[in-house]
Structure formats: structure tokens, C-alpha cells
Amino acid sequence: MLAPLLPLPASAKTSGVATSQYQTRGAGASALKKFSAADAAANIRTARADLAACRPLLSRKSYGPLLAQIRASAPLKEFEASATSLLSSPRLDADDKKAIGTIRRW
């Protein structure tokens, strides 16, 4: 299930992007699962393959099966944790991390 969006308090700073005025309801970054850099990279590659497999359903506008396929994909569910683990690992240098960006830019 997608997390509902909640308005940020007026005192919160935003980047000016329309979606940045919302935050998701959830456990937060501290509850993210930790992966090794190799496992995180493998999860991200698998998540990309899972998304590519969804293209035919999207082109046919088969939204029910598309949603079921996305919800059934563990790598897609764990994408944020995988990306965070990979970014915090020593496997990437500072330039790579800058090129990827932060969660605000994903």
C-alpha cells in the first residue's frame, strides 16, 4: 500500500518543488533495512528488471495486474533501503554520490 501524503508544517523548509511540500507517513529512515553494498546493487538491478517487466502491462493499461506485480516485487519495496545502503557504503566515491543525488531528487 502506498503511504498517504501529509502536508508538512508551515515552518518546514521546502525546495520549491510541488511534491516537496508533502511527507510520507511511515517509520522513517532509521527503520530502513541495511544491505551490504553488493546486495544493495543487486537489489537495484533486480528492481530495474522488475520495472521493465511492468512496461507491457502499462502499455495495455492493465492497472490491476500492474499494481499487483509492483506490490509483489521485494526489490521494489526495498528500493529506498537499497539505495541508502549503497550511498552510505565506501563502494561509491564522493563524485558518484553527488551524481546520484539525495532522496529529495529521486
Secondary structure as UniProt FT lines:
FT   STRAND          5..7
FT   TURN            10..11
FT   HELIX           18..21
FT   STRAND          22..24
FT   HELIX           29..31
FT   HELIX           37..59
FT   TURN            60..61
FT   HELIX           63..72
FT   HELIX           74..77
FT   HELIX           79..88
FT   TURN            90..91
FT   HELIX           94..100
FT   HELIX           103..105
//
